[in-house]
Amino acid sequence: MVADIAQETGYAQVQVRTTLDALARRIVANVARGEDVQIRGLGRFDLKSMEGRPGRNPRTGEAVDIPARKTLRFKVSKPISDELNRKG
């Protein structure tokens, strides 16, 4: 992807990689602070908290506790969703 963006924009690959790395760090930092991050035309990133729950080890069948955790959730924008689901 870095090479494709560099070719399309005329920027050096190192500039593209640095920019994408900075973008990823900013998204994670902002979402970790409880802020939703919306990038117009792409989608929205937000934090999802998942409660702890009981589970089973699929190999042994033994009961295990799955701890609570937080995860990054992404919801794609409507124009992208429409494009991906376009028929024809």
Stockholm file with secondary structure:
# STOCKHOLM 1.0

chainA/1-88         MVADIAQETGYAQVQVRTTLDALARRIVANVARGEDVQIRGLGRFDLKSMEGRPGRNPRTGEAVDIPARKTLRFKVSKPISDELNRKG
#=GR chainA/1-88 SS CHHHHHHHHCCCHHHHHHHHHHHHHHHHHHHHTTCCEEETTTEEEEEEEECCEEEECTTTCCEEEECCEEEEEEEECHHHHHHHTCCC
#=GC SS_cons        CHHHHHHHHCCCHHHHHHHHHHHHHHHHHHHHTTCCEEETTTEEEEEEEECCEEEECTTTCCEEEECCEEEEEEEECHHHHHHHTCCC
//
